[in-house]
Amino acid sequence: MNSLISATDVNVSKSGKTILKDVSIQINKNDFITIIGPNGAGKSMLLKCIMGFYQPNSGIIKRKPNLKLGYMPQNLDIIKTIPIKVQKFITLKKKFDKISLQKVILETQIENILDKQLTILSSGEMQRVLLARSLLNNPDVLILDEPAQNLDISGQMHFYKLLQKIYSKRELSILMVSHDLHLVMVSTKQVICLSNHICCCGQPQQIANDPEFLTMFGKDMAEVMAVYQHANKENSKNNNNSLGENHY
Amino acid sequence: MPTKKILKTITIHLEKIITDPFIIRGIIAGIAVALVSGLVGCFVVWRRLSYYGESIAHSSLLGAGIGILLGIGINFGVVFVCLIFGILFLWLQQSKSLSSDTLLGVIAHFALAIGIIVISFNKIKIDLHAFLFGDILTVSSADILGMYIGVVIAIILILSNWSSLVLVTLDEDLAKSEGINPLYVNVLLTTIMTIVVALSLQIIGLLLITAMLIIPAATARRLVNSPEAMVIVSTVIGIFSVIFGIYLSVEMDLPSGPSIVVVGSILFFFSHMFGIFLKKE
């Protein structure tokens, strides 16, 4: 099968520091890939290279012609100083038709906040608005950079549930950087463990037993992942509380 | 009949203003300043660029000096030099080794110092006071024509790139994902700020140009709920400040720039209080 995006042997170094080393990644139709890794592992840089924001020092990045990308940042640079309504923000500089706008509004449950100012949104509302904007052009690939970073634990669960629903209903592939692996276990099909180079990748179950993963995240994390695969929903809720915020 | 008396005084004053060509020219030129500074000022406030604007303004004196020395005119000299410094500042802001406000502070004041030295050459006869604080008496009809050409260019540049400018302001990566090059937008904004500085020099004076950029926009901020409304309201506030400020400056023989800024600042405090009042309700 032809992949939607393929990056081969991508190398990035900035002021003498290696950020990405020989990273190769393929995004195929209906993929759900989660990138994990410690801070400074080059996760965001990899996304930037894939989206074409940053020119890598070497390596080839191929995107299928006319591929539509949707990008959801973690947060906006500037919110407080500029007065702008949600609806206006979502459609700003976007090509869209009314039907897809309506669809996105319903999907992301933002119909009640369309007239609100961006400045007064809660973090959960803000994440849904950012998601709505990224979905507006019916993207083939949705790219999310730590989308639930600013949310509390129930907000995170709610967001990932929403994402899972959108993924199952739409024809799209998802590439996501996330620390909340325990929460996306159910949806994600492939995990890439990045620490400037790709340490290991595969299905969540395989990853949890990978020695490289164990050295990087410790046994606790692997156990948590194992729990999440087998646990039913009631159990997983309890475990969330004990785990707390991401802390690797 | 107090109302009649007041009306009579107003009529007399209006007559005085309308019949004085200096004041009329000053007001027409001032409105030109307000038309662009309201628009650009919003971006300065949104993106927290006030120190950047200040730095560009500081290099304008050097521009004026070079313009006179080379015989290309003050306005061209200012636009030319400010543009070079503006792009230099843009480049410096990317630097991570020293904080950008330190770098801006060094270069901007270097430019100001060199500017004052250049201007103090015997060959150049220039009224430094007018440059620092603005003097509407120096505005000629030719100046006004040049100013409105600058205004039209700046407004067209901004309006034709409006949504790109707003999106880059909100988030650079988001803008990139829509195919916008933030560098292009930043150079565009720098160019327009340079035009504003060149326009404002005669009326407002270089020390207070940033005030003209920030105060009307900051005044409008509390009263609006869309970027477009903020631009319109801040322009209206700017125009009012200019007209009333120039009137005060003529009536009480004050320098024009500070008078305009004082009027604008009073409006700002009113809007601030009004905003607090609105919030309580």
Contacts between the chains, C-beta under 8 A, distances in Angstrom:
chain1	res1	chain2	res2	distance
A	48	B	173	7.7
A	51	B	176	7.4
A	51	B	177	6.2
A	53	B	173	6.5
A	53	B	176	4.7
A	53	B	177	7.6
A	69	B	177	6.5
A	71	B	173	7.1
A	71	B	174	6.8
A	71	B	177	3.9
A	73	B	171	5.9
A	73	B	173	5.4
A	73	B	174	5.9
A	76	B	170	5.3
A	76	B	171	4.6
A	76	B	174	7.3
A	77	B	169	8.0
A	77	B	170	6.7
A	77	B	171	4.8
A	77	B	172	6.3
A	78	B	46	6.3
A	78	B	47	6.7
A	78	B	48	7.9
A	78	B	169	6.0
A	78	B	170	5.9
A	78	B	171	7.4
A	79	B	170	7.5
A	81	B	45	6.0
A	81	B	46	4.8
A	81	B	47	7.7
A	81	B	48	6.9
A	81	B	221	7.6
A	82	B	46	4.5
A	82	B	166	7.6
A	82	B	169	6.3
A	82	B	170	6.7
A	82	B	227	6.2
A	83	B	221	6.9
A	83	B	224	5.5
A	83	B	225	5.0
A	83	B	226	6.0
A	83	B	227	6.5
A	83	B	229	7.5
A	83	B	230	5.8
A	84	B	166	7.5
A	84	B	170	7.5
A	84	B	226	6.4
A	84	B	227	5.6
A	85	B	225	6.6
A	85	B	226	6.4
A	88	B	226	6.6
A	88	B	227	7.9
A	89	B	170	7.1
A	92	B	163	5.5
A	92	B	166	6.2
A	92	B	167	5.4
A	92	B	170	7.7
A	93	B	163	4.5
A	93	B	164	6.4
A	93	B	167	4.9
A	93	B	175	7.6
A	93	B	178	4.9
A	93	B	180	7.1
A	94	B	178	7.1
A	117	B	225	5.9
A	133	B	174	7.7
